[in-house]
Amino acid sequence: MSFAQVQADFVAHIKDPENKPSPKGIEDRRMKIYRELFFNNIESFIASAFPVLKSLYSSEDWQVLVRQFFIEHDCKSPYFLEISQEFLHYLEHSYTAKPCDPSFMFDLAHYEWVELDVSICERDDSEDIRLSALALDTALFLSSTTRSVHYDYPVHQIKPDFQPDTPEGGPFCFIVYRDFDEETQFISINPLTTMLLDAISQTPGISITELSHSISEQIPQFTSEQLAIGAQQTLEQFVELGIIVDKKL
């Protein structure tokens, strides 16, 4: 048997010990150490990134979920900090929900993951704190440590004794950002503010005037002038929080 085959058998058994036999010539006592080490590390990283999601499962169901991820998902990143992103990708693209899974499973997982994402992402060196007031023609840039997210479920309220079956009252929109003390913060916002931030994210350097004209086409009940006034007031507050920044040329 080739060394490559031994490696493949080793990995297959570590991932799925109930269905894949241990490589020949390696005593089970040693394999048990590897089985527990690898799985416990994976479970620990996932549990620390998704504590609320874990709290909604029985211990057995949670172990089954993590084991299924470990068996089925081919992680693309070698970094432990990115295991949570791999788990989220698995839930979104590969996982088939079971009766024990809450209907808001992915929404909640994403909400928990984005906190980690913001806390560890690198700040763009070209960014600078904005010191002057915003004019209508000021080029707007979203901080690289800011995310605008929205969900169908009230993910910020979910806990073991509050698990809504259907989405009601949404969308639930948030800014997740890193403040000047490098602490991750959440702000609940309305859908219109979400539209503002999404437009800035998609079109860096856009101005308030351009923003208001674009959004007025989507919500014609407001004039572009009304939208510009509201946007300027809102974005000024975000400047103070470091959410809207300057770019060094």
C-alpha positions, 0 to 999 in steps of 0.5 A: 500500500502506498503512503498516499493511500495510508494518508487517505485512509487515515483522514477518512477514518479520522473524519468518519470512524464509524464507517471508515476502517482504521488504517492497517498497522496502527493500533486503535489506542493511537488512532483514538487520540487523533480522532478525539484531537481533530474532532474536539478542535473542530467542535471547539472552534465552531462552538466558540463562533456560534454559541447561541446556535449551539445552545438551541441543540441537545448535546447529541444533536450538536455533536451529530451536526458538527460530525456531519460537517467534519465528514462532508465538507472539504475545507478550503482554508488551512486557518483555524480562524476560518473554520467558522466561515467554512461551517457557514458555507457548508450550511448555506450550500451543502447542508440538508436541514433536519427536524431538529434544526430551527428554521432560522438556522442560517440567519442566526449562524450568519449573524454570529459569524459576522461578529467574528468576521468584523473582529478579525478582519484587517483594516484597509491602510488607505482609510483615514478618520474623517475630520470634516463635515459631509457635503452633498458632493463628498465622496463616501467610503464605508470602513473596511471593518464595517458590515451591513447585514439584514435578516428575515428573523429577529436573530438578535433576540433568539435564545433557547426560550425564544425560537420563532417558527416563521419570519415576522416583523422583518427585515431586521437590519444591522450595522456591525462595525469595529469602533475606535477601541477595536471593539465590535459593535452592533447597531439596529438600523432601518431598511432605508439606512441599509439601502444607503450603506449597501449603495456606498459599499457597492459604489465606493466614492458615491456622493450623497447627491448621487445616492439620493437620486438613485434611491429615489428611483426605488422609493418614489414617495420621497423626493431626492432632496428629502432623501439627501437631507436624511442621508446627510444627517444619518451619515454624519452620525456614522462618521463620528463612529468611524463607519464612514471614512476618508480614503488616502489618495 
